[in-house]
Amino acid sequence: GCPRMMEDVEVDQRKQLPNYLLDAAGISIERMPMLNVIFDRMAASCTDSLQPMAGTPCYFSVNGITNDRVGDIIKDYEANAVAAVLYAEQWDSRIIIMLDRDFVFTMVEAMFGSDGAEPPLDVERTFSNIEIRLVQALFERFAKALQSAFAGTSNVTFRVERVETAMASLAIGRSGNMSICANIMLQALYRGGQMFLIIPHSALNPLRQKLAHVVVSDG
């Protein structure tokens, strides 16, 4: 019948679409399985690099990867998170690492030798200078961890440009721009928190071929 014809026409039109229009349609996580490997490596690297710093084991694991608009990802965390804008020179692009309040407080406790016996902090307050300084040191480590996770796929370096507690100041392109968002869970001291890695589609587009195949070296 008629609906079937319409579907055929749509399929034909898609086949004829130039590449740049397909690019604009966005990036499919399923078509880039190497991203899962990269984010898993990042989590493992965070676990390893914090071992010497923290007085207690801190475990990082990937909780999920989604496609979302930058503005939609960060809007729920206004006044409830701290974020770093990282510049990726080789991509000429900026990415965001965002840590929620629970992540920051859990890391502070882990770093300063708490045994987890006290109840988690549940107060709505601004982050202290000490917390922000600690978080800046963490962002430097997380940037290195992400850099080593991408090695082999893309020789990219991530430089921490600035650290923000006001999510509205995080502009990296338009808030409607689509991004890949990896949610990484922290577990320590019987509690935890969440890290969000936000990478714009525009940064990953040139890497799509490489991300389409899983290549695991013994490095």
Salt bridges, closest charged atoms under 4 A:
GLU7 OE1 - ARG4 NH1 2.70
ASP8 OD1 - ARG4 NH2 3.39
ASP23 OD1 - ARG208 NH2 2.49
ASP76 OD1 - LYS75 NZ 3.93
GLU109 OE1 - ARG191 NH1 3.07
GLU131 OE2 - ARG125 NH2 2.72
GLU161 OE1 - ARG94 NE 2.80
GLU164 OE2 - ARG162 NE 2.84
